[in-house]
């Protein structure tokens, strides 16, 4: 296959993809020599389009460096399933040839068994192990890259340029040159343009920029990403407790942090463990999904008990039962909408804390309007149905539905807005407030409100 055909296959075109499948299944492998020239992202896309067995065969045809880069493009859960015993040994051999900083950066996102295999044969295993365990999970230190360019402040621009040239094979991308004092304490930085604009005999300390923004290694990674976003920084230096430069968070890591945090919030909002993935097997699905399903079951049981407590009311007016699904649905949906907006605002730092009372008032007014509109629609529907089916006191039933839906919508919206704020104040993840929690709690309260109003007006 030619490189162009392989690239078309990576875009999902049926004919070249089928040709690739045939060659991976029947050979000869010599027809797939062009695979070595694919970009890592193209290899990753092809892997996702192939069955696991053929994806492994494809990966074996990719040279070490781009193969490793292609694996980094994949979700960790896919990467773990893709690599068989032979693939893991190959990865371990590749990592064993890497410098300590690069090996630590790669292994930080790798499964434990790959880490163990690589450390078993890496000549600097102790240093890598120390780097991997130096910082807690989810911290800036755990996600930072250790490969960077740092120079003393008494160097000249010419010396800096020579340093970059001498280490060109170790530098993937150069975002800035960091300036340190004698103790590696970060004191400033140079932009790449500075290396071109200033004469080579210029002392770095005299022209460096000192308006540098840093984060400590133990800063939460999400907070680090927010700092970079607020300050419009493409890269963020990381320092230890003594102010010494230990790494940088590059644009790639910043994007990954934002993506992974968004994924975690989505999972929590759906009542899933943050470890849940599409690659989970049955024994992983149960512990990662069952807890919130059980919580939802308990909430639904409480709602059923509320309904049972008003059995006499249902016996007297069975038509009330037809409104229960409407009440529960509206309560759950209104609560999810309000809580989702609040969680999104908290996550993106778009919530004006000083205007919380104003937000609650606006939410209250909007819920009042929504509840009134929906209630009028249901009320009109009841009056219309009374012309075709016998309904006792349709006007009172319509009034019951209208008032219930207004009160339920207002209650669910206010609760949905305030619960995430309360969890944030308690230093808990506000995303937990959405999904199962809000839906179930509002179902119970909504049904209770419905029967209180129904017994007061309709019965």
C-alpha positions as CSV (number, residue, x, y, z in Angstrom):
1,X,0.0,0.0,0.0
2,X,1.1,3.5,-0.7
3,X,1.3,6.1,2.0
4,X,-1.7,8.0,0.4
5,X,-3.9,4.9,0.6
6,X,-2.9,4.3,4.2
7,X,-3.8,7.9,5.1
8,X,-7.2,7.5,3.4
9,X,-7.7,4.4,5.4
10,X,-6.9,6.4,8.6
11,X,-9.8,8.7,7.6
12,X,-12.2,5.7,7.6
13,X,-12.5,5.3,3.8
14,X,-14.0,1.8,3.3
15,X,-11.9,0.5,0.3
16,X,-8.4,1.3,1.5
17,X,-9.4,0.2,5.1
18,X,-10.5,-3.2,3.7
19,X,-7.3,-3.5,1.7
20,X,-5.3,-2.8,4.9
21,X,-7.3,-5.4,6.8
22,X,-6.6,-8.0,4.1
23,X,-2.9,-7.4,4.2
24,X,-2.7,-7.5,7.9
25,X,-4.6,-10.8,7.9
26,X,-3.0,-12.5,4.9
27,X,0.2,-10.6,4.2
28,X,2.7,-10.1,2.9
29,X,4.0,-7.5,5.4
30,X,6.3,-6.1,2.7
31,X,3.3,-4.5,1.2
32,X,2.9,-2.4,4.3
33,X,6.4,-0.9,4.5
34,X,4.8,2.6,4.1
35,X,3.3,2.2,7.6
36,X,6.7,3.3,9.0
37,X,6.2,6.7,7.3
38,X,2.8,7.5,8.9
39,X,2.5,10.2,11.6
40,X,1.7,8.9,15.1
41,X,-1.7,10.5,15.0
42,X,-2.5,8.6,11.8
43,X,-1.3,5.3,13.3
44,X,-3.5,6.0,16.4
45,X,-6.6,6.6,14.1
46,X,-5.9,3.4,12.2
47,X,-5.6,1.4,15.5
48,X,-9.1,2.6,16.5
49,X,-10.5,1.4,13.2
50,X,-9.0,-2.1,13.3
51,X,-9.9,-5.1,15.4
52,X,-7.5,-5.7,18.4
53,X,-5.5,-8.5,16.7
54,X,-4.9,-6.6,13.5
55,X,-4.2,-3.4,15.4
56,X,-1.4,-5.2,17.3
57,X,-0.1,-6.4,14.0
58,X,-0.1,-2.9,12.6
59,X,1.7,-1.5,15.7
60,X,4.5,-4.1,15.3
61,X,5.2,-2.6,11.8
62,X,5.7,0.9,13.2
63,X,9.2,2.0,14.3
64,X,9.9,2.4,18.0
65,X,9.7,6.2,18.4
66,X,6.5,6.9,16.3
67,X,5.0,3.7,17.8
68,X,5.5,5.1,21.3
69,X,4.1,8.4,20.2
70,X,1.0,6.7,18.7
71,X,0.3,4.9,22.0
72,X,0.4,8.3,23.8
73,X,-2.3,9.5,21.4
74,X,-4.7,6.7,22.6
75,X,-6.8,6.6,25.7
76,X,-5.0,4.7,28.6
77,X,-7.8,2.1,28.7
78,X,-7.4,1.3,25.0
79,X,-3.6,1.3,25.3
80,X,-3.8,-1.2,28.1
81,X,-6.0,-3.6,26.1
82,X,-4.0,-3.1,22.9
83,X,-0.7,-4.2,24.3
84,X,-0.2,-7.9,24.6
85,X,2.8,-9.5,26.4
86,X,5.0,-9.1,23.4
87,X,4.0,-5.4,23.0
88,X,4.6,-4.7,26.7
89,X,8.1,-6.1,26.5
90,X,8.8,-4.0,23.4
91,X,7.6,-0.8,25.2
92,X,9.8,-1.7,28.2
93,X,12.8,-2.1,25.9
94,X,12.1,1.3,24.2
95,X,11.7,3.1,27.6
96,X,14.9,1.5,28.9
97,X,16.8,3.5,26.2
98,X,15.2,6.8,27.2
99,X,16.8,9.5,29.4
100,X,15.4,9.6,32.9
101,X,13.2,12.7,32.3
102,X,11.6,11.3,29.1
103,X,11.1,7.8,30.7
104,X,9.5,9.3,33.8
105,X,7.2,11.4,31.6
106,X,6.0,8.4,29.6
107,X,5.6,6.0,32.5
108,X,3.6,8.6,34.5
109,X,0.6,7.8,32.3
110,X,1.2,4.0,31.9
111,X,-0.4,1.0,33.7
112,X,1.5,-0.4,36.7
113,X,2.6,-3.6,34.9
114,X,4.3,-1.6,32.1
115,X,6.0,0.6,34.7
116,X,7.3,-2.5,36.5
117,X,8.5,-4.1,33.3
118,X,10.3,-0.9,32.2
119,X,11.9,-0.3,35.6
120,X,13.1,-3.8,35.7
121,X,15.5,-3.2,32.8
122,X,16.2,0.6,32.9
123,X,19.7,1.4,34.1
124,X,18.4,4.4,36.1
125,X,15.3,2.7,37.6
126,X,15.9,4.2,41.0
127,X,15.9,7.8,39.7
128,X,12.7,7.2,37.6
129,X,11.0,5.6,40.5
130,X,11.8,8.6,42.7
131,X,10.5,10.9,40.0
132,X,7.3,8.9,39.7
133,X,6.6,8.9,43.4
134,X,7.8,12.4,44.3
135,X,4.4,14.0,43.7
136,X,0.8,13.1,44.6
137,X,-1.6,12.1,41.8
138,X,-3.7,14.9,40.2
139,X,-1.0,17.5,41.1
140,X,1.0,19.8,38.8
141,X,4.2,17.8,39.7
142,X,2.5,14.6,38.5
143,X,1.7,15.9,35.1
144,X,4.6,18.2,34.3
145,X,7.3,17.6,31.8
146,X,10.9,17.5,33.1
147,X,12.5,18.2,29.7
148,X,13.2,22.0,29.5
149,X,16.0,24.5,28.9
150,X,17.2,26.4,32.0
151,X,20.4,28.5,32.1
152,X,22.2,30.6,34.8
153,X,21.5,34.3,34.7
154,X,25.2,35.2,34.2
155,X,25.3,33.4,30.8
156,X,25.3,35.3,27.6
157,X,22.8,34.9,24.8
158,X,25.5,33.2,22.7
159,X,26.0,30.6,25.4
160,X,22.2,30.0,25.5
161,X,22.1,29.4,21.8
162,X,25.0,27.0,21.9
163,X,23.3,25.1,24.8
164,X,20.2,24.7,22.7
165,X,22.2,23.5,19.6
166,X,24.2,21.0,21.7
167,X,21.0,19.5,23.1
168,X,18.8,19.8,20.0
169,X,18.3,16.0,19.9
170,X,16.8,16.1,23.4
171,X,14.5,19.1,22.8
172,X,11.2,18.3,21.3
173,X,9.6,21.8,21.4
174,X,11.1,25.0,22.8
175,X,8.6,27.3,24.5
176,X,10.9,29.5,26.5
177,X,14.4,29.6,28.1
178,X,14.1,29.7,31.9
179,X,16.7,31.7,33.9
180,X,17.9,30.5,37.3
181,X,20.3,31.7,39.9
182,X,23.2,29.6,41.3
183,X,20.8,27.4,43.3
184,X,18.5,26.7,40.3
185,X,15.9,29.0,41.8
186,X,13.7,30.4,39.0
187,X,14.2,34.1,38.6
188,X,13.0,34.9,35.1
189,X,12.7,33.7,31.5
190,X,13.6,34.6,27.9
191,X,11.2,34.4,25.0
192,X,12.5,32.7,21.8
193,X,12.4,36.1,20.0
194,X,14.9,37.4,22.6
195,X,17.5,35.0,21.3
196,X,17.3,36.6,17.9
197,X,16.9,40.2,18.9
198,X,19.7,40.6,21.4
199,X,23.5,40.5,20.5
200,X,25.2,37.2,21.4
201,X,27.4,38.9,24.1
202,X,24.3,40.2,26.0
203,X,24.1,38.9,29.6
204,X,20.9,36.9,30.2
205,X,20.3,38.5,33.6
206,X,20.2,42.0,32.1
207,X,17.5,41.3,29.6
208,X,15.5,38.5,31.1
209,X,11.8,39.0,31.9
210,X,11.0,38.7,35.6
211,X,7.1,38.8,35.3
212,X,7.0,35.0,35.5
213,X,4.0,33.1,36.8
214,X,4.6,29.7,38.4
215,X,2.8,27.0,40.3
216,X,4.1,24.8,43.0
217,X,4.5,21.1,42.3
218,X,1.7,20.2,44.8
219,X,-0.9,22.5,43.2
220,X,-3.9,20.6,42.0
221,X,-3.6,20.1,38.2
222,X,-7.0,21.6,37.5
223,X,-6.1,24.8,39.4
224,X,-2.8,24.9,37.5
225,X,-4.8,24.7,34.2
226,X,-7.1,27.5,35.4
227,X,-4.1,29.7,36.2
228,X,-2.6,29.2,32.8
229,X,-6.0,30.0,31.2
230,X,-6.5,33.2,33.3
231,X,-3.0,34.4,32.6
232,X,-3.1,33.4,28.9
233,X,0.0,31.3,29.3
234,X,0.9,28.7,26.7
235,X,3.2,27.0,29.2
236,X,3.4,27.0,33.0
237,X,6.7,26.5,35.0
238,X,6.5,24.3,38.1
239,X,8.6,25.0,41.1
240,X,9.2,23.1,44.4
241,X,8.8,24.5,47.9
242,X,12.2,26.3,47.6
243,X,11.3,28.0,44.4
244,X,13.6,25.7,42.4
245,X,12.5,24.9,38.8
246,X,11.5,21.2,38.5
247,X,9.4,21.1,35.3
248,X,6.9,22.7,33.0
249,X,3.3,22.1,32.0
250,X,3.2,22.3,28.2
251,X,0.2,23.1,26.0
252,X,-0.3,19.4,25.5
253,X,-0.6,18.7,29.2
254,X,-2.9,21.7,29.7
255,X,-5.2,20.4,27.0
256,X,-5.1,16.9,28.5
257,X,-5.9,18.3,32.0
258,X,-8.9,20.2,30.7
259,X,-10.1,17.3,28.7
260,X,-9.7,14.7,31.5
261,X,-11.3,17.0,34.1
262,X,-14.3,17.5,31.8
263,X,-14.5,13.7,31.3
264,X,-14.5,13.2,35.0
265,X,-17.3,15.7,35.6
266,X,-19.4,14.1,32.9
267,X,-18.9,10.7,34.5
268,X,-19.8,12.0,38.0
269,X,-22.9,13.7,36.6
270,X,-24.0,10.4,35.2
271,X,-23.4,8.5,38.5
272,X,-20.2,6.7,37.3
273,X,-16.8,6.2,38.8
274,X,-14.2,8.4,37.3
275,X,-12.3,5.2,36.4
276,X,-15.2,3.9,34.2
277,X,-14.4,3.5,30.5
278,X,-15.8,2.0,27.3
279,X,-13.2,-0.8,27.6
280,X,-14.5,-2.0,31.0
281,X,-15.3,-5.7,31.4
282,X,-18.3,-7.1,33.4
283,X,-16.3,-7.3,36.6
284,X,-15.2,-3.6,36.2
285,X,-18.6,-2.4,35.2
286,X,-20.3,-3.6,38.4
287,X,-18.2,-1.7,41.0
288,X,-18.0,1.4,38.8
289,X,-21.7,1.8,38.1
290,X,-23.6,-0.2,40.8
291,X,-23.1,2.3,43.7
292,X,-25.1,5.1,42.1
293,X,-27.6,2.7,40.7
294,X,-28.2,1.5,44.2
295,X,-28.5,5.1,45.5
296,X,-31.1,5.7,42.7
297,X,-32.9,2.6,43.8
298,X,-33.1,3.8,47.4
299,X,-34.4,7.2,46.3
300,X,-37.0,5.6,44.0
301,X,-38.1,3.3,46.9
302,X,-38.6,6.4,49.1
303,X,-40.7,8.0,46.3
304,X,-42.7,4.7,46.1
305,X,-43.3,4.9,49.9
306,X,-44.6,8.5,49.5
307,X,-47.0,7.3,46.8
308,X,-48.1,4.4,49.0
309,X,-48.8,6.8,51.9
310,X,-51.4,8.5,49.7
311,X,-53.0,5.2,48.6
312,X,-56.4,6.4,49.8
313,X,-56.1,9.5,47.6
314,X,-55.3,7.4,44.6
315,X,-58.2,5.1,45.3
316,X,-60.5,8.1,45.5
317,X,-59.2,9.7,42.3
318,X,-57.2,7.2,40.2
319,X,-56.6,9.8,37.6
320,X,-54.0,11.4,39.9
321,X,-51.7,8.5,39.1
322,X,-51.5,9.6,35.5
323,X,-49.8,12.9,36.6
324,X,-47.1,11.3,38.8
325,X,-44.7,10.5,35.8
326,X,-45.1,14.1,34.6
327,X,-44.3,15.6,38.0
328,X,-41.2,13.3,38.5
329,X,-40.0,14.0,35.0
330,X,-40.3,17.7,35.3
331,X,-38.7,17.8,38.7
332,X,-35.7,15.8,37.6
333,X,-35.2,17.7,34.4
334,X,-35.5,21.1,36.0
335,X,-33.0,20.1,38.7
336,X,-30.5,18.7,36.2
337,X,-30.7,21.9,34.1
338,X,-30.1,24.2,37.0
339,X,-27.3,22.1,38.6
340,X,-25.5,21.6,35.2
341,X,-25.4,25.3,34.6
342,X,-24.0,25.9,38.1
343,X,-21.4,23.2,37.8
344,X,-20.3,24.4,34.4
345,X,-20.0,28.0,35.7
346,X,-18.0,26.8,38.7
347,X,-15.7,24.6,36.6
348,X,-15.0,27.4,34.1
349,X,-14.7,30.1,36.9
350,X,-17.6,31.9,35.2
351,X,-19.7,32.2,38.3
352,X,-19.8,35.7,39.9
353,X,-19.6,34.8,43.6
354,X,-20.6,38.2,44.7
355,X,-23.8,37.9,42.7
356,X,-25.0,34.6,44.1
357,X,-28.2,36.1,45.4
358,X,-28.9,37.7,42.0
359,X,-28.3,34.3,40.3
360,X,-30.8,32.6,42.7
361,X,-33.4,35.3,42.0
362,X,-32.9,34.9,38.2
363,X,-33.2,31.1,38.5
364,X,-36.3,31.5,40.6
365,X,-37.9,33.8,38.1
366,X,-37.0,31.6,35.1
367,X,-38.3,28.5,36.9
368,X,-41.5,30.3,37.7
369,X,-42.1,31.1,34.1
370,X,-41.1,27.7,32.9
371,X,-43.3,26.0,35.5
372,X,-46.3,28.2,34.6
373,X,-45.9,27.6,30.8
374,X,-45.6,23.8,31.3
375,X,-48.5,23.8,33.8
376,X,-50.7,25.7,31.5
377,X,-50.0,23.2,28.7
378,X,-50.9,20.3,30.9
379,X,-53.9,22.1,32.3
380,X,-55.2,22.9,28.8
381,X,-54.6,19.3,27.8
382,X,-56.7,18.1,30.8
383,X,-59.6,20.4,29.8
384,X,-59.4,19.2,26.2
385,X,-59.4,15.6,27.3
386,X,-62.4,16.1,29.5
387,X,-64.4,16.6,26.2
388,X,-63.6,13.0,25.1
389,X,-63.2,11.1,28.4
390,X,-65.1,11.3,31.7
391,X,-62.9,13.4,34.2
392,X,-64.4,14.4,37.5
393,X,-63.9,18.2,38.2
394,X,-61.5,18.8,35.3
395,X,-61.0,22.4,36.2
396,X,-59.8,21.5,39.7
397,X,-57.6,18.8,38.3
398,X,-56.1,21.3,35.8
399,X,-55.5,23.8,38.6
400,X,-53.8,21.0,40.7
401,X,-51.5,20.2,37.8
402,X,-50.7,23.9,37.1
403,X,-49.9,24.7,40.8
404,X,-47.9,21.5,41.3
405,X,-45.7,22.0,38.2
406,X,-45.0,25.6,39.1
407,X,-44.0,24.7,42.7
408,X,-42.0,21.6,41.7
409,X,-40.1,23.5,38.9
410,X,-39.2,26.3,41.3
411,X,-38.2,24.0,44.1
412,X,-36.1,21.7,41.8
413,X,-34.3,24.7,40.1
414,X,-33.4,26.4,43.3
415,X,-32.1,23.2,44.8
416,X,-30.2,22.4,41.7
417,X,-28.6,25.8,41.8
418,X,-27.7,25.8,45.5
419,X,-26.5,22.2,46.1
420,X,-23.4,22.5,43.9
421,X,-22.5,25.8,45.6
422,X,-22.9,24.1,49.0
423,X,-20.7,21.2,47.9
424,X,-18.1,23.6,46.6
425,X,-18.1,25.3,50.0
426,X,-17.5,21.9,51.7
427,X,-14.6,21.3,49.3
428,X,-16.5,18.5,47.6
429,X,-16.8,18.0,43.8
430,X,-19.9,19.9,42.7
431,X,-20.4,17.5,39.7
432,X,-21.6,14.9,42.2
433,X,-24.7,17.2,42.7
434,X,-26.0,16.5,39.2
435,X,-27.4,13.4,37.6
436,X,-28.6,10.7,40.0
437,X,-28.4,12.8,43.2
438,X,-30.5,15.7,41.9
439,X,-32.9,13.6,39.9
440,X,-33.7,11.2,42.8
441,X,-34.0,13.8,45.5
442,X,-36.3,16.0,43.3
443,X,-38.4,13.0,42.4
444,X,-39.1,12.3,46.1
445,X,-39.8,16.0,47.0
446,X,-41.8,16.5,43.8
447,X,-44.1,13.6,44.5
448,X,-44.7,14.8,48.0
449,X,-45.5,18.3,46.8
450,X,-47.9,16.8,44.3
451,X,-49.9,14.8,46.8
452,X,-50.0,17.7,49.3
453,X,-51.5,20.0,46.6
454,X,-53.8,17.3,45.2
455,X,-55.3,16.5,48.6
456,X,-55.8,20.2,49.3
457,X,-57.3,21.3,46.0
458,X,-58.7,18.3,44.1
459,X,-59.9,15.9,46.8
